[in-house]
Amino acid sequence: MREMDFTMVRQDLVAPGQEVEVSEGVLPVAGSFYYTIEPAVAMSANYKKNERLKSAKGVIKEIKETPRGFICVVEFDE
């Protein structure tokens, strides 16, 4: 299992236990990758090529509230 954090600005867009799909984006200058919970619910940090995600679906493990918004912890079967 692999866990990734996604930043979410608004509350209640997803819930723990919910299966979500993610899309991959590429930053051309840095050659990094980022992921978005669709439909544009939350976004991940940037990852290097050797850290790329292999799964397109995951399950919301938990949602943490922070002073800057919400963190969705998503678990992927990798």
Residue pairs with C-beta under 8 A, 6 or more apart in sequence:
1 75
1 76
1 77
1 78
2 53
2 55
2 75
2 76
2 78
3 61
3 73
3 74
3 75
3 76
4 35
4 44
4 53
4 58
4 73
4 74
4 76
5 44
5 45
5 71
5 72
5 73
5 74
6 35
6 37
6 41
6 42
6 43
6 44
6 71
6 72
6 73
6 74
7 42
7 43
7 44
7 68
7 69
7 70
7 71
7 72
8 14
8 37
8 41
8 42
8 63
8 69
8 70
8 71
8 72
9 69
9 70
10 70
11 65
11 70
13 41
13 42
14 20
14 37
14 41
14 42
14 60
14 63
14 72
15 60
15 63
16 60
16 61
16 62
16 63
17 59
17 60
18 59
18 60
19 57
19 58
19 59
20 37
20 38
20 41
20 57
20 58
20 59
20 60
20 74
21 37
21 38
21 56
21 57
22 35
22 36
22 37
22 38
22 44
22 53
22 56
22 57
22 58
22 74
23 35
23 36
23 38
23 56
24 33
24 34
24 35
24 52
24 53
25 33
25 34
25 35
25 36
26 32
26 33
27 33
27 34
27 46
30 46
31 48
31 49
32 46
32 47
32 48
32 49
33 46
33 47
33 48
33 49
33 51
33 52
33 53
34 43
34 44
34 45
34 46
34 47
35 43
35 44
35 47
35 53
36 42
36 43
36 44
37 43
37 72
37 74
41 72
42 70
42 72
47 53
53 76
53 78
54 76
54 78
55 76
55 77
55 78
57 76
58 74
58 75
58 76
58 77
59 74
59 75
60 72
60 73
60 74
60 75
61 73
61 74
61 75
62 72
62 73
63 70
63 71
63 72
63 73
64 70
64 71
64 73
